[in-house]
Amino acid sequence: TSNSRAWTESHSPYHIMDPDVRISFRLHDPADVSPPSKFLSVVPYMCSGPGSKDKAEQLPPPLSTVLNFTTTIATDLKIVHVGDSLGQQFVQGFDASVLGAGHDDHRVVLQEYFYEGKIYSHNCLSVAAPVRGGGISSYWRVTDLISKGNRRKEAACAKEELQLKQRVGWSMEQSIALVDHKFGNGNNNSVSESSDVLESSFAVGQFDSVVMRIPHGWMDIPDITRERIVEAIQLSGENLGVQTVILTTLPLNNNVLTTSDWQGIHDINKIIRDIARTWTPVPGIGVQWILVQEFGDFTNQILWKNAQHLGYATESTTDNAPKKQQQQQHQQHDGWELSGGEFLLDRLPLAKRKWPPSIPMVCAEKPAPEAKNCIRNKISTDGIHWCIETLGPRYAASVACLLGCVYNGKGPRGSNDRDVGDVRKCEEECNDRFMSITPV
């Protein structure tokens, strides 16, 4: 936004902006606002800076005019991101967008574990508060869709074994730790019960919205069912108090090994969209709105474009894909990515990797047939994690845009009444603008 009344640089926990504006965002030249990398805690997932061996210095040229901005956000909403290490990456980038320079101490990691000689940190619980606009951005690491069946009395913040599918589950202690967390008025980030400034502290309280990433990889495709997704939505409402859920559609990753797997991802994304369209809330109780962030479609478009750059000359990647990318916005995502996408399964045979990455996902140049590695692009480093430095700003802008569809225009304590048609139109416009390779 360029409207000064719809923006603030204040980190006061009180609503400062126009009462009808709960969240707003601005786009910037990266020369003016740095890419959102300062909170990233796992160096092998990063696409720039120390440890960036074999990584390209620039994006593939066709994407340089698409992933070419950074995002800042102001909001008084309480937002929690739930998911695995991909969720951690994106919330760390989101936190950089909502905190801004000089406010790093507003972000506190409540639980984390380390590996590789205590160098890399996986956050399990984090809270950034207050952010620009007075709101809150939190993260809850869960490597499963939460359910009554995987609830534990205690769920450790500890390394889990992906190959063995050893997951620690979740506990109410974790959700309570987020909801009960206390923070200061903008001059301090965390407050203890014995603090002298307790009278000026605030508890997080119930969240407004959750951004939910389904942890495919930790979960096998057949285990990701409509029933499991709905149960996770309902439990999010019960344990976090959220009224709005953003479901992120699934992208390609190195766990997609066959065309059958790829069809399975498409089918899960159809379920996600159908849950959002058919959700019937109980007025005033539990989750009221489910929105879809078309992250899977966005990354598919990126991979098709990079495949063209690498020289994959199939009919789908040279002629039909751009047309389909335009049509799919108006044809209920009819599966354009399933046609002619066999090149996605062209893998880089990295040694000691059970799940080698897709060449169009990680390579800046097409490797020779016998090559074991390639110069990396700034899309992904490993075939599952995405480059927050380049994709993070679109992700953050998309979340802000989607939440504005529900919360803007009604004031901090306004009702949840919204015309369904208006919200869906707004949701589509947000996805068309930011979850696409259309320049902005």
Secondary structure, 3 states (H helix, E strand, C coil): CCCHHHCCCCCCCCCCCCCCCCEEEEEECCCCCCCCCCCCCCHHHCCCCCCCCCECCCCCHHHCCCCCCEEEEEECCEEEEEECHHHHHHHHHHHHHHHCCCCHHHEEEEEEEEECCCCEEEEEEEEECCCCCCCEEEEEECCCCCCCCCEECCCCCCCCECCCCECCCEEHHHHHHHHHCEECCCCCCCCCCCCCCHHHCEECCCCCEEEEECCECCECHHHCCHHHHHHHHHHHHHHHCCCEEEEECCCCCCCCCCHHHHHHHHHHHHHHHHHHHHCCCECCECCCEEEEECHHHHHHHHHHHHHHHHCCCCHHHHHHHHHHHHHHHHCCCCCHHHCCCHHHHCECCCCCCCCCCEHHHHECCCCCCCCCCCCECCCECCCCCECHHHHHHHHHHHHHHHHHHHHCCCCCCCCCCCCHHHHHHHHHHHHHHHCCCCCC
